[in-house]
């Protein structure tokens, strides 16, 4: 468990350093001067890496939950499935435009991203307590809630990449919208 936490911490630090660099790149983009309030420029690579961060943060705890029994795997799949439409909806609300010159996207900040972060922090903080609870319904719900941000993040990321490609190509994005 200690080694697992150390590897996870190193991965989060590496991701944070890389993300900081990419965010600074977005802030230096000359297009930043033309942003509306609550909009930001994010390099597309940062959007692509977002699901990886979700897996790094949630993955170890989720893996433990999914290892309990088949019903927990089903609950995890339900959580991922519920996260997908949320991610698609968020991408639809967030995406403003593509910036081909810097391979970036302009996104609108939403309260949902802060709420999802709070849910992740609460789940991560409550993991030891929930592991101590032996009620199957609570642990099944925990497995579903842990898997939800992974589905949300993956769906949002894929959808934003599709919207970027569609905007850069001058055509409507095909597939996920």
N, C-alpha and C positions, 0 to 999 in steps of 0.2 A: 504494500500500500504506500509506503514512504517513497519508494523508487517511482511508483506511478505518479504520485503527486509532484515529485521533483521534475520528471520528464514533462509533465503537464505545465508546470510553472515555467520551465525553460521555453517550451513551445509558445506559451502566452507572451513571454518577454520578447522573443524573436518576432512574433506577429505584431506586437505593439510597436517595436522599433520600425519595422517595415511599414506598418500602417501610418505611423507618424510621418515618415518620409513621403509617403504617397499623399497624405493629407496636405502637407506643406507644398507639394508640387501643385496640387489643385488650387491652393490659396494664391500661389504665384502666377497662376494663369491670367493673362490679360483680360480674359472674358469675365473675371470676377467683378470687374467694375460695372458690369451690366446686369448684375443679379438683383432680383426683387427681394424684399424682406423674407426671411425664413427659407431662402434658397441657398444651396451650396454646390460647389463643384467637387465631384469625387472621381478620381481616376477609375476607369472601368476595372482595372486589376483589383482594386480594393473591393469592389462589388463582387467580383468572382471569388475572392478569398473569404468573404463573409461567412459562407457556410462551413468553411474549414474551421474558422474560429468557433462557430457554434458547436461543431463536433469536438473540438479540443476542450471546450469548457464543459459541455454536457456529457460527452461521450463516456468517460469513465464511470460516472454515476449511473447513466442509462444502461451501460453494459452490465453493471451489477444487478440492476432491476430486471433486465431481460433474461438474465441467467437463472432467475428464480423458478420459472416454469413457463409453459407454452402460453398460458393466459396473459402473462406479462409481455410476451412477444406480440400477441394480438393487440394488447393495450398500446404498446409502442407504435404498432402500425396504424392504429386508429389515431394516435396523436400526430404522427407524420401526415396522415391523410387530412386531418383537420387543419394542420398548419399550411397545407398547400393553397387552399382558396384564400386564406388570410394573406399569404405572401403575394399571390396574384393581385389581390385587391390593393395591397400596399404599393406594389410596383405601379399599378395604374394611377394611384393617387400621387405618388412621389415623383415619377418620371416627368421632367419638363422638356428637356431637349438633349441632343447629343452634340459634343464638340469634337469633331474629327481631328483637328490639328493636334490635340493633346490626348486623344483617346480617352475622353472623360465624358461624364454625364452631369447634367444639372438636375439636382433632386430638391424637392421641397421637404423640409423637416416636418415630421409629424409627431404628435404626442404618443402615437402607438409605439414608436421606436423606444421611447423612454419607458413606457409601460412594460414592454417586453423585457427590457433590461432589468427592471425592478423584479419582474416575475422570475427571471433567471437567477438573480441574486438571492431572492427569498428561497427558491427551490434549492439552490446550492447550500445556503445556510441551514436549511431545515433537513438536509439529507440524513444526518445522524439521528435526529429525532424520528424521522419517518421510518428509517431502517429498524428502529427499536419497536415501532408499532407493528403488531402482528396481525392487524386486520387486513384481510386480502383486498377489500374494496379500497382501502386507503393506499396500499402499495400499487394496486392496478391504476388508480387515478394518478399517482405519482409518476409511474412509468409513462402514461399518456402525456402528462404535462411536460415531462422531460423531453419527449420526442417531438412535441409540437414545434418548438423553435427551430429544430433542424429542418423540418418540412417547410416551415415558413421561410426560413433563410434561403434554402435551396430554390424554392419556387420563385421568390422575389429576385434572386440573383439571376436565374435563367431568364426570367421575363425581362429584366432590365437589359441584359445582354442582347436579347432578341429585339427589344425596342431600339437599342443603340444601332444594331446592324440594319434594322429597317430604316431608321432615320438617315444613316450614313449612305445607304444604298439608294435612298430616295423612294423606297417602297414601304408599304405597310408591313409590319412584322408578321411573319407567318408562324403558325404553331401556337405557342403559349402567348396569351395577351395580358 
